[in-house]
Amino acid sequence: MRTRELRFGLYADEQGLAWVGRLVEDAVGPRSARIIGETVMDTFPGSGLSTVDMYDFLAEQWDLEHPGRSSGARRAVELRVRLACSLRTWRAVRRTVIETLCPEGSAPHSCRVPWMAR
């Protein structure tokens, strides 16, 4: 098994980050993978670029999907989760997390936590 990384840009508060963390744990649980680390980043190492600069459109998405609702303590961050797993398992975990973050249906909907997978 190799170390692989999941990266998600999120517009979330602490509760939203915890929820996304649980989604990742639930996706990893039944598979032959292990979470070996998790980092929430506000800036990208070595670049000086902030997550606010990179994911500013997620705040706009929040405003569009939740008109009149305060964003509260939400902020643009990047969640990085390091996994020990095969490439096939990494792909399955990533797909499951993405499908669970904001399930698509035929009716208009809004995401609980605006996100982008990298």
The first five atom37 places (N, CA, C, CB, O) and aatype in JSON, in Angstrom:
{
  "aatype": [12, 1, 16, 1, 6, 10, 1, 13, 7, 10, 18, 0, 3, 6, 5, 7, 10, 0, 17, 19, 7, 1, 10, 19, 6, 3, 0, 19, 7, 14, 1, 15, 0, 1, 9, 9, 7, 6, 16, 19, 12, 3, 16, 13, 14, 7, 15, 7, 10, 15, 16, 19, 3, 12, 18, 3, 13, 10, 0, 6, 5, 17, 3, 10, 6, 8, 14, 7, 1, 15, 15, 7, 0, 1, 1, 0, 19, 6, 10, 1, 19, 1, 10, 0, 4, 15, 10, 1, 16, 17, 1, 0, 19, 1, 1, 16, 19, 9, 6, 16, 10, 4, 14, 6, 7, 15, 0, 14, 8, 15, 4, 1, 19, 14, 17, 12, 0, 1],
  "atom_mask": [
    [1, 1, 1, 1, 1],
    [1, 1, 1, 1, 1],
    [1, 1, 1, 1, 1],
    [1, 1, 1, 1, 1],
    [1, 1, 1, 1, 1],
    [1, 1, 1, 1, 1],
    [1, 1, 1, 1, 1],
    [1, 1, 1, 1, 1],
    [1, 1, 1, 0, 1],
    [1, 1, 1, 1, 1],
    [1, 1, 1, 1, 1],
    [1, 1, 1, 1, 1],
    [1, 1, 1, 1, 1],
    [1, 1, 1, 1, 1],
    [1, 1, 1, 1, 1],
    [1, 1, 1, 0, 1],
    [1, 1, 1, 1, 1],
    [1, 1, 1, 1, 1],
    [1, 1, 1, 1, 1],
    [1, 1, 1, 1, 1],
    [1, 1, 1, 0, 1],
    [1, 1, 1, 1, 1],
    [1, 1, 1, 1, 1],
    [1, 1, 1, 1, 1],
    [1, 1, 1, 1, 1],
    [1, 1, 1, 1, 1],
    [1, 1, 1, 1, 1],
    [1, 1, 1, 1, 1],
    [1, 1, 1, 0, 1],
    [1, 1, 1, 1, 1],
    [1, 1, 1, 1, 1],
    [1, 1, 1, 1, 1],
    [1, 1, 1, 1, 1],
    [1, 1, 1, 1, 1],
    [1, 1, 1, 1, 1],
    [1, 1, 1, 1, 1],
    [1, 1, 1, 0, 1],
    [1, 1, 1, 1, 1],
    [1, 1, 1, 1, 1],
    [1, 1, 1, 1, 1],
    [1, 1, 1, 1, 1],
    [1, 1, 1, 1, 1],
    [1, 1, 1, 1, 1],
    [1, 1, 1, 1, 1],
    [1, 1, 1, 1, 1],
    [1, 1, 1, 0, 1],
    [1, 1, 1, 1, 1],
    [1, 1, 1, 0, 1],
    [1, 1, 1, 1, 1],
    [1, 1, 1, 1, 1],
    [1, 1, 1, 1, 1],
    [1, 1, 1, 1, 1],
    [1, 1, 1, 1, 1],
    [1, 1, 1, 1, 1],
    [1, 1, 1, 1, 1],
    [1, 1, 1, 1, 1],
    [1, 1, 1, 1, 1],
    [1, 1, 1, 1, 1],
    [1, 1, 1, 1, 1],
    [1, 1, 1, 1, 1],
    [1, 1, 1, 1, 1],
    [1, 1, 1, 1, 1],
    [1, 1, 1, 1, 1],
    [1, 1, 1, 1, 1],
    [1, 1, 1, 1, 1],
    [1, 1, 1, 1, 1],
    [1, 1, 1, 1, 1],
    [1, 1, 1, 0, 1],
    [1, 1, 1, 1, 1],
    [1, 1, 1, 1, 1],
    [1, 1, 1, 1, 1],
    [1, 1, 1, 0, 1],
    [1, 1, 1, 1, 1],
    [1, 1, 1, 1, 1],
    [1, 1, 1, 1, 1],
    [1, 1, 1, 1, 1],
    [1, 1, 1, 1, 1],
    [1, 1, 1, 1, 1],
    [1, 1, 1, 1, 1],
    [1, 1, 1, 1, 1],
    [1, 1, 1, 1, 1],
    [1, 1, 1, 1, 1],
    [1, 1, 1, 1, 1],
    [1, 1, 1, 1, 1],
    [1, 1, 1, 1, 1],
    [1, 1, 1, 1, 1],
    [1, 1, 1, 1, 1],
    [1, 1, 1, 1, 1],
    [1, 1, 1, 1, 1],
    [1, 1, 1, 1, 1],
    [1, 1, 1, 1, 1],
    [1, 1, 1, 1, 1],
    [1, 1, 1, 1, 1],
    [1, 1, 1, 1, 1],
    [1, 1, 1, 1, 1],
    [1, 1, 1, 1, 1],
    [1, 1, 1, 1, 1],
    [1, 1, 1, 1, 1],
    [1, 1, 1, 1, 1],
    [1, 1, 1, 1, 1],
    [1, 1, 1, 1, 1],
    [1, 1, 1, 1, 1],
    [1, 1, 1, 1, 1],
    [1, 1, 1, 1, 1],
    [1, 1, 1, 0, 1],
    [1, 1, 1, 1, 1],
    [1, 1, 1, 1, 1],
    [1, 1, 1, 1, 1],
    [1, 1, 1, 1, 1],
    [1, 1, 1, 1, 1],
    [1, 1, 1, 1, 1],
    [1, 1, 1, 1, 1],
    [1, 1, 1, 1, 1],
    [1, 1, 1, 1, 1],
    [1, 1, 1, 1, 1],
    [1, 1, 1, 1, 1],
    [1, 1, 1, 1, 1],
    [1, 1, 1, 1, 1]
  ],
  "atom_positions": [
    [[0.84, -1.19, 0.0], [0.0, 0.0, 0.0], [0.88, 1.25, 0.0], [-0.95, 0.0, 1.22], [1.93, 1.29, 0.64]],
    [[0.42, 2.23, -0.72], [1.13, 3.51, -0.79], [0.33, 4.57, -0.05], [1.38, 3.94, -2.26], [-0.87, 4.4, 0.21]],
    [[1.0, 5.65, 0.28], [0.31, 6.79, 0.86], [-0.24, 7.63, -0.27], [1.26, 7.63, 1.78], [0.48, 8.03, -1.18]],
    [[-1.53, 7.9, -0.2], [-2.22, 8.7, -1.2], [-2.99, 9.8, -0.47], [-3.18, 7.83, -2.09], [-3.25, 9.69, 0.72]],
    [[-3.33, 10.84, -1.2], [-3.96, 11.99, -0.55], [-5.27, 12.37, -1.23], [-3.01, 13.18, -0.56], [-5.36, 12.44, -2.46]],
    [[-6.27, 12.61, -0.41], [-7.53, 13.2, -0.87], [-7.43, 14.69, -0.57], [-8.79, 12.55, -0.17], [-6.96, 15.08, 0.49]],
    [[-7.87, 15.53, -1.52], [-7.87, 16.98, -1.3], [-9.24, 17.53, -1.66], [-6.76, 17.68, -2.14], [-9.76, 17.28, -2.75]],
    [[-9.8, 18.28, -0.72], [-11.09, 18.91, -0.96], [-11.03, 20.37, -0.55], [-12.21, 18.17, -0.19], [-10.64, 20.69, 0.58]],
    [[-11.41, 21.25, -1.45], [-11.62, 22.64, -1.1], [-13.01, 22.73, -0.49], [0.0, 0.0, 0.0], [-13.97, 22.23, -1.08]],
    [[-13.12, 23.35, 0.66], [-14.4, 23.42, 1.37], [-14.69, 24.84, 1.82], [-14.4, 22.47, 2.58], [-13.77, 25.61, 2.11]],
    [[-15.95, 25.17, 1.88], [-16.38, 26.42, 2.5], [-17.19, 25.99, 3.7], [-17.22, 27.36, 1.51], [-18.4, 25.77, 3.6]],
    [[-16.52, 25.85, 4.85], [-17.13, 25.19, 5.99], [-16.74, 25.85, 7.31], [-16.75, 23.73, 6.02], [-15.7, 26.5, 7.42]],
    [[-17.6, 25.66, 8.29], [-17.28, 26.01, 9.67], [-16.77, 24.72, 10.35], [-18.53, 26.62, 10.43], [-16.61, 23.7, 9.68]],
    [[-16.53, 24.77, 11.63], [-15.99, 23.6, 12.34], [-16.94, 22.4, 12.26], [-15.71, 23.95, 13.8], [-16.49, 21.27, 12.12]],
    [[-18.24, 22.66, 12.36], [-19.21, 21.56, 12.26], [-19.2, 20.94, 10.87], [-20.63, 22.07, 12.59], [-19.28, 19.72, 10.72]],
    [[-19.1, 21.78, 9.84], [-19.02, 21.28, 8.48], [-17.77, 20.46, 8.23], [0.0, 0.0, 0.0], [-17.82, 19.43, 7.57]],
    [[-16.64, 20.93, 8.77], [-15.39, 20.18, 8.64], [-15.5, 18.82, 9.33], [-14.21, 20.99, 9.24], [-15.04, 17.81, 8.8]],
    [[-16.11, 18.8, 10.5], [-16.29, 17.54, 11.23], [-17.18, 16.59, 10.43], [-16.9, 17.8, 12.63], [-16.91, 15.39, 10.37]],
    [[-18.23, 17.13, 9.82], [-19.14, 16.32, 9.01], [-18.41, 15.7, 7.82], [-20.33, 17.17, 8.53], [-18.56, 14.51, 7.54]],
    [[-17.61, 16.5, 7.12], [-16.86, 15.99, 5.98], [-15.84, 14.94, 6.45], [-16.14, 17.15, 5.23], [-15.64, 13.93, 5.79]],
    [[-15.21, 15.19, 7.59], [-14.29, 14.21, 8.15], [-14.97, 12.87, 8.42], [0.0, 0.0, 0.0], [-14.39, 11.82, 8.16]],
    [[-16.2, 12.92, 8.93], [-16.95, 11.68, 9.18], [-17.31, 10.98, 7.86], [-18.23, 11.98, 9.98], [-17.31, 9.76, 7.79]],
    [[-17.61, 11.77, 6.81], [-17.9, 11.17, 5.5], [-16.68, 10.39, 5.0], [-18.3, 12.27, 4.47], [-16.81, 9.29, 4.47]],
    [[-15.51, 10.99, 5.17], [-14.28, 10.31, 4.74], [-14.08, 9.04, 5.56], [-13.05, 11.25, 4.89], [-13.79, 7.98, 5.01]],
    [[-14.23, 9.14, 6.88], [-14.08, 7.96, 7.74], [-15.04, 6.85, 7.34], [-14.29, 8.33, 9.21], [-14.66, 5.68, 7.27]],
    [[-16.3, 7.22, 7.07], [-17.3, 6.23, 6.66], [-16.96, 5.58, 5.33], [-18.68, 6.89, 6.58], [-17.21, 4.4, 5.12]],
    [[-16.37, 6.37, 4.41], [-16.0, 5.83, 3.1], [-14.78, 4.92, 3.21], [-15.7, 6.98, 2.13], [-14.66, 3.95, 2.45]],
    [[-13.89, 5.21, 4.13], [-12.68, 4.41, 4.31], [-12.99, 3.12, 5.07], [-11.62, 5.22, 5.06], [-12.43, 2.07, 4.76]],
    [[-13.87, 3.21, 6.05], [-14.16, 2.1, 6.96], [-14.27, 0.72, 6.36], [0.0, 0.0, 0.0], [-13.54, -0.18, 6.78]],
    [[-15.15, 0.51, 5.38], [-15.35, -0.85, 4.87], [-14.29, -1.3, 3.86], [-16.7, -0.96, 4.24], [-14.37, -2.42, 3.34]],
    [[-13.34, -0.48, 3.57], [-12.33, -0.8, 2.56], [-10.98, -1.11, 3.2], [-12.19, 0.37, 1.56], [-10.76, -0.85, 4.38]],
    [[-10.11, -1.66, 2.4], [-8.76, -1.95, 2.91], [-7.9, -0.69, 2.76], [-8.11, -3.16, 2.14], [-7.0, -0.61, 1.92]],
    [[-8.22, 0.28, 3.59], [-7.51, 1.56, 3.61], [-7.41, 2.01, 5.06], [-8.22, 2.64, 2.73], [-8.17, 1.57, 5.92]],
    [[-6.48, 2.91, 5.3], [-6.29, 3.44, 6.65], [-5.99, 4.92, 6.54], [-5.15, 2.68, 7.41], [-5.15, 5.33, 5.74]],
    [[-6.66, 5.73, 7.35], [-6.36, 7.16, 7.42], [-5.11, 7.31, 8.27], [-7.57, 7.98, 8.02], [-5.06, 6.83, 9.4]],
    [[-4.1, 7.99, 7.71], [-2.86, 8.16, 8.47], [-2.58, 9.62, 8.81], [-1.69, 7.59, 7.68], [-1.58, 9.93, 9.45]],
    [[-3.46, 10.5, 8.38], [-3.28, 11.9, 8.74], [-4.32, 12.78, 8.08], [0.0, 0.0, 0.0], [-4.89, 12.44, 7.05]],
    [[-4.55, 13.92, 8.71], [-5.51, 14.89, 8.18], [-5.0, 16.29, 8.5], [-6.94, 14.66, 8.79], [-4.55, 16.57, 9.61]],
    [[-5.09, 17.17, 7.5], [-4.64, 18.55, 7.68], [-5.68, 19.48, 7.09], [-3.26, 18.78, 7.02], [-6.2, 19.24, 6.0]],
    [[-5.99, 20.55, 7.82], [-6.85, 21.61, 7.31], [-5.94, 22.8, 7.04], [-8.02, 21.98, 8.33], [-5.27, 23.3, 7.94]],
    [[-5.92, 23.24, 5.79], [-4.97, 24.28, 5.38], [-5.69, 25.58, 5.05], [-4.16, 23.81, 4.18], [-6.77, 25.58, 4.46]],
    [[-5.05, 26.7, 5.43], [-5.52, 28.03, 5.08], [-4.65, 28.66, 4.0], [-5.55, 28.93, 6.31], [-5.07, 29.6, 3.32]],
    [[-3.44, 28.13, 3.84], [-2.52, 28.6, 2.8], [-1.83, 27.38, 2.19], [-1.46, 29.61, 3.37], [-1.76, 26.32, 2.82]],
    [[-1.34, 27.53, 0.98], [-0.66, 26.45, 0.3], [0.84, 26.6, 0.53], [-0.99, 26.44, -1.21], [1.41, 27.65, 0.24]],
    [[1.49, 25.57, 1.05], [2.9, 25.65, 1.37], [3.76, 26.06, 0.18], [3.38, 24.32, 1.89], [3.58, 25.56, -0.93]],
    [[4.67, 26.98, 0.43], [5.64, 27.38, -0.57], [5.12, 28.32, -1.66], [0.0, 0.0, 0.0], [5.89, 28.78, -2.49]],
    [[3.82, 28.61, -1.65], [3.3, 29.45, -2.73], [2.82, 30.82, -2.25], [2.16, 28.74, -3.42], [2.76, 31.77, -3.03]],
    [[2.49, 30.92, -0.99], [1.92, 32.16, -0.47], [0.47, 32.35, -0.86], [0.0, 0.0, 0.0], [-0.16, 33.33, -0.45]],
    [[-0.08, 31.43, -1.66], [-1.47, 31.5, -2.07], [-2.37, 31.03, -0.94], [-1.72, 30.66, -3.34], [-2.13, 29.98, -0.34]],
    [[-3.4, 31.81, -0.65], [-4.31, 31.42, 0.42], [-5.47, 30.6, -0.15], [-4.85, 32.67, 1.16], [-5.78, 30.67, -1.34]],
    [[-6.09, 29.83, 0.71], [-7.24, 29.04, 0.28], [-8.41, 29.95, -0.07], [-7.65, 28.04, 1.38], [-9.27, 29.58, -0.87]],
    [[-8.47, 31.13, 0.53], [-9.52, 32.11, 0.19], [-9.37, 32.51, -1.28], [-9.44, 33.36, 1.12], [-10.36, 32.63, -1.99]],
    [[-8.12, 32.71, -1.73], [-7.87, 33.07, -3.13], [-8.24, 31.91, -4.06], [-6.39, 33.45, -3.33], [-8.81, 32.13, -5.13]],
    [[-7.91, 30.71, -3.66], [-8.12, 29.54, -4.51], [-9.59, 29.13, -4.59], [-7.29, 28.37, -4.0], [-10.06, 28.71, -5.64]],
    [[-10.29, 29.26, -3.48], [-11.67, 28.74, -3.4], [-12.7, 29.83, -3.15], [-11.76, 27.71, -2.29], [-13.73, 29.58, -2.52]],
    [[-12.45, 31.03, -3.64], [-13.38, 32.13, -3.42], [-14.76, 31.86, -4.01], [-12.82, 33.41, -4.0], [-15.76, 32.38, -3.5]],
    [[-14.83, 31.07, -5.05], [-16.12, 30.76, -5.69], [-17.02, 29.92, -4.79], [-15.89, 30.04, -7.0], [-18.23, 29.89, -4.99]],
    [[-16.44, 29.23, -3.8], [-17.26, 28.43, -2.88], [-18.12, 29.33, -1.98], [-16.37, 27.52, -2.03], [-19.25, 28.97, -1.65]],
    [[-17.59, 30.49, -1.58], [-18.38, 31.45, -0.8], [-19.52, 31.98, -1.66], [-17.49, 32.62, -0.29], [-20.64, 32.17, -1.17]],
    [[-19.24, 32.21, -2.94], [-20.3, 32.66, -3.85], [-21.36, 31.58, -4.02], [-19.7, 33.04, -5.22], [-22.55, 31.88, -4.1]],
    [[-20.92, 30.32, -4.09], [-21.86, 29.22, -4.2], [-22.78, 29.18, -2.98], [-21.11, 27.87, -4.35], [-23.99, 28.99, -3.1]],
    [[-22.19, 29.38, -1.79], [-22.99, 29.41, -0.56], [-24.07, 30.5, -0.67], [-22.08, 29.66, 0.67], [-25.24, 30.25, -0.38]],
    [[-23.67, 31.69, -1.08], [-24.61, 32.81, -1.19], [-25.74, 32.5, -2.17], [-23.88, 34.07, -1.62], [-26.89, 32.85, -1.91]],
    [[-25.42, 31.86, -3.28], [-26.44, 31.54, -4.28], [-27.39, 30.44, -3.81], [-25.77, 31.11, -5.57], [-28.59, 30.5, -4.05]],
    [[-26.84, 29.44, -3.13], [-27.65, 28.31, -2.71], [-28.39, 28.54, -1.4], [-26.79, 27.1, -2.58], [-29.35, 27.83, -1.1]],
    [[-27.96, 29.53, -0.62], [-28.57, 29.81, 0.68], [-28.87, 31.3, 0.8], [-27.64, 29.35, 1.84], [-28.34, 31.98, 1.68]],
    [[-29.73, 31.83, -0.09], [-29.98, 33.27, -0.09], [-30.52, 33.76, 1.26], [-30.97, 33.64, -1.21], [-31.42, 33.16, 1.85]],
    [[-29.94, 34.87, 1.72], [-30.39, 35.47, 2.97], [-29.86, 34.79, 4.21], [0.0, 0.0, 0.0], [-30.07, 35.29, 5.32]],
    [[-29.17, 33.66, 4.07], [-28.61, 32.96, 5.23], [-27.18, 33.41, 5.46], [-28.66, 31.43, 5.03], [-26.38, 33.51, 4.53]],
    [[-26.86, 33.68, 6.69], [-25.5, 34.09, 7.04], [-24.53, 32.94, 6.83], [-25.44, 34.6, 8.5], [-24.87, 31.78, 7.06]],
    [[-23.34, 33.27, 6.4], [-22.31, 32.24, 6.25], [-21.69, 31.89, 7.6], [-21.23, 32.69, 5.27], [-20.95, 30.91, 7.72]],
    [[-21.98, 32.69, 8.61], [-21.48, 32.41, 9.95], [-19.97, 32.33, 10.0], [0.0, 0.0, 0.0], [-19.28, 33.22, 9.51]],
    [[-19.46, 31.26, 10.59], [-18.01, 31.09, 10.77], [-17.38, 30.3, 9.63], [-17.73, 30.4, 12.1], [-16.23, 29.86, 9.75]],
    [[-18.1, 30.12, 8.54], [-17.54, 29.38, 7.41], [-16.35, 30.12, 6.82], [-18.61, 29.15, 6.34], [-16.31, 31.35, 6.8]],
    [[-15.39, 29.34, 6.33], [-14.23, 29.91, 5.66], [-13.75, 28.91, 4.61], [-13.09, 30.25, 6.68], [-14.03, 27.72, 4.7]],
    [[-13.04, 29.41, 3.63], [-12.5, 28.55, 2.58], [-11.22, 27.89, 3.1], [-12.21, 29.37, 1.27], [-10.29, 28.57, 3.53]],
    [[-11.2, 26.57, 3.06], [-10.04, 25.8, 3.5], [-9.81, 24.64, 2.54], [-10.24, 25.27, 4.96], [-10.66, 24.34, 1.69]],
    [[-8.66, 24.02, 2.67], [-8.44, 22.77, 1.95], [-8.22, 21.67, 2.98], [-7.21, 22.87, 0.96], [-7.36, 21.78, 3.85]],
    [[-9.03, 20.63, 2.86], [-8.88, 19.45, 3.71], [-8.05, 18.43, 2.96], [-10.28, 18.86, 4.12], [-8.4, 18.03, 1.85]],
    [[-6.96, 18.0, 3.57], [-6.11, 16.97, 2.99], [-6.12, 15.77, 3.92], [-4.65, 17.49, 2.75], [-5.81, 15.88, 5.11]],
    [[-6.49, 14.64, 3.38], [-6.53, 13.4, 4.15], [-5.59, 12.41, 3.49], [-7.99, 12.82, 4.25], [-5.75, 12.07, 2.32]],
    [[-4.6, 11.96, 4.26], [-3.64, 10.98, 3.76], [-4.13, 9.58, 4.11], [-2.22, 11.24, 4.36], [-4.5, 9.28, 5.25]],
    [[-4.11, 8.72, 3.09], [-4.58, 7.35, 3.24], [-3.48, 6.38, 2.87], [-5.83, 7.09, 2.37], [-2.67, 6.66, 1.98]],
    [[-3.44, 5.25, 3.52], [-2.6, 4.14, 3.11], [-3.53, 3.18, 2.39], [-1.85, 3.45, 4.33], [-4.38, 2.54, 3.01]],
    [[-3.37, 3.07, 1.05], [-4.28, 2.23, 0.27], [-3.76, 2.07, -1.16], [-5.7, 2.83, 0.25], [-2.8, 2.72, -1.57]],
    [[-4.42, 1.21, -1.88], [-4.1, 1.04, -3.29], [-4.75, 2.18, -4.09], [-4.58, -0.36, -3.82], [-5.61, 2.89, -3.57]],
    [[-4.34, 2.33, -5.33], [-4.92, 3.35, -6.2], [-6.41, 3.06, -6.42], [-4.18, 3.41, -7.55], [-7.23, 3.98, -6.41]],
    [[-6.74, 1.82, -6.6], [-8.14, 1.43, -6.81], [-9.0, 1.81, -5.6], [-8.25, -0.08, -7.08], [-10.11, 2.33, -5.75]],
    [[-8.5, 1.54, -4.41], [-9.24, 1.88, -3.19], [-9.34, 3.39, -3.03], [-8.56, 1.26, -1.95], [-10.39, 3.9, -2.65]],
    [[-8.25, 4.11, -3.32], [-8.27, 5.58, -3.25], [-9.37, 6.13, -4.14], [-6.91, 6.18, -3.65], [-10.12, 7.01, -3.74]],
    [[-9.45, 5.6, -5.37], [-10.49, 6.07, -6.3], [-11.89, 5.78, -5.77], [-10.31, 5.4, -7.67], [-12.78, 6.61, -5.89]],
    [[-12.08, 4.61, -5.19], [-13.4, 4.25, -4.65], [-13.77, 5.14, -3.46], [-13.41, 2.77, -4.22], [-14.92, 5.58, -3.35]],
    [[-12.81, 5.41, -2.58], [-13.07, 6.29, -1.44], [-13.4, 7.69, -1.93], [-11.84, 6.33, -0.48], [-14.37, 8.3, -1.47]],
    [[-12.61, 8.2, -2.85], [-12.83, 9.55, -3.39], [-14.22, 9.66, -4.02], [-11.75, 9.91, -4.43], [-14.95, 10.62, -3.77]],
    [[-14.58, 8.68, -4.84], [-15.88, 8.68, -5.5], [-17.02, 8.66, -4.47], [-16.01, 7.48, -6.45], [-18.0, 9.39, -4.62]],
    [[-16.88, 7.84, -3.45], [-17.91, 7.75, -2.42], [-18.07, 9.07, -1.67], [-17.58, 6.63, -1.43], [-19.19, 9.52, -1.42]],
    [[-16.95, 9.7, -1.31], [-17.01, 10.97, -0.59], [-17.68, 12.03, -1.47], [-15.58, 11.43, -0.17], [-18.54, 12.77, -0.99]],
    [[-17.29, 12.12, -2.72], [-17.87, 13.11, -3.62], [-19.37, 12.9, -3.77], [-17.18, 13.05, -5.0], [-20.14, 13.85, -3.72]],
    [[-19.79, 11.66, -3.95], [-21.21, 11.36, -4.1], [-22.0, 11.69, -2.84], [-21.41, 9.9, -4.47], [-23.17, 12.04, -2.91]],
    [[-21.36, 11.58, -1.69], [-22.03, 11.82, -0.41], [-22.04, 13.3, -0.03], [-21.37, 11.01, 0.68], [-22.95, 13.76, 0.65]],
    [[-21.02, 14.04, -0.47], [-20.95, 15.47, -0.14], [-22.19, 16.23, -0.61], [-19.7, 16.09, -0.76], [-22.72, 17.07, 0.13]],
    [[-22.63, 15.95, -1.79], [-23.78, 16.67, -2.33], [-24.47, 15.77, -3.35], [-23.35, 18.03, -2.99], [-24.25, 15.89, -4.55]],
    [[-25.31, 14.85, -2.85], [-25.94, 13.91, -3.77], [-26.8, 14.63, -4.8], [-26.79, 12.9, -3.0], [-27.58, 15.53, -4.47]],
    [[-26.65, 14.21, -6.04], [-27.44, 14.82, -7.1], [-28.77, 14.08, -7.22], [-26.68, 14.8, -8.45], [-28.85, 12.87, -7.02]],
    [[-29.76, 14.82, -7.53], [-31.07, 14.26, -7.78], [-31.75, 15.08, -8.85], [0.0, 0.0, 0.0], [-31.14, 15.98, -9.43]],
    [[-32.98, 14.78, -9.11], [-33.69, 15.51, -10.15], [-34.21, 16.86, -9.67], [-34.83, 14.69, -10.69], [-34.48, 17.75, -10.47]],
    [[-34.37, 17.01, -8.36], [-34.89, 18.26, -7.8], [-33.74, 19.23, -7.52], [-35.69, 18.0, -6.51], [-32.62, 18.8, -7.25]],
    [[-34.01, 20.54, -7.59], [-32.98, 21.52, -7.21], [-32.56, 21.27, -5.75], [-33.5, 22.98, -7.39], [-33.39, 20.95, -4.9]],
    [[-31.31, 21.43, -5.49], [-30.81, 21.19, -4.14], [-29.61, 22.1, -3.87], [-30.42, 19.7, -3.94], [-29.08, 22.74, -4.78]],
    [[-29.21, 22.13, -2.64], [-28.02, 22.89, -2.27], [-27.13, 22.0, -1.43], [-28.4, 24.2, -1.51], [-27.59, 21.11, -0.71]],
    [[-25.85, 22.26, -1.54], [-24.87, 21.47, -0.79], [-24.78, 21.99, 0.64], [-23.48, 21.5, -1.48], [-24.76, 23.2, 0.86]],
    [[-24.72, 21.08, 1.58], [-24.55, 21.47, 2.98], [-23.23, 22.19, 3.18], [-24.63, 20.24, 3.9], [-23.15, 23.16, 3.93]],
    [[-22.2, 21.71, 2.5], [-20.88, 22.35, 2.52], [-20.43, 22.48, 1.07], [-19.83, 21.51, 3.38], [-20.15, 21.48, 0.42]],
    [[-20.35, 23.7, 0.55], [-19.82, 23.87, -0.81], [-18.39, 23.3, -0.88], [-19.84, 25.38, -1.23], [-17.6, 23.49, 0.04]],
    [[-18.09, 22.62, -1.97], [-16.83, 21.89, -2.05], [-16.3, 21.83, -3.48], [-17.0, 20.49, -1.51], [-17.0, 22.12, -4.45]],
    [[-15.04, 21.44, -3.57], [-14.4, 21.14, -4.85], [-13.36, 20.06, -4.57], [-13.74, 22.43, -5.5], [-12.57, 20.17, -3.63]],
    [[-13.35, 19.02, -5.38], [-12.35, 17.97, -5.23], [-11.15, 18.29, -6.1], [-12.94, 16.58, -5.59], [-11.3, 18.72, -7.24]],
    [[-9.97, 18.08, -5.55], [-8.73, 18.3, -6.33], [-8.01, 16.99, -6.5], [-7.81, 19.34, -5.64], [-6.95, 16.95, -7.12]]
  ]
}
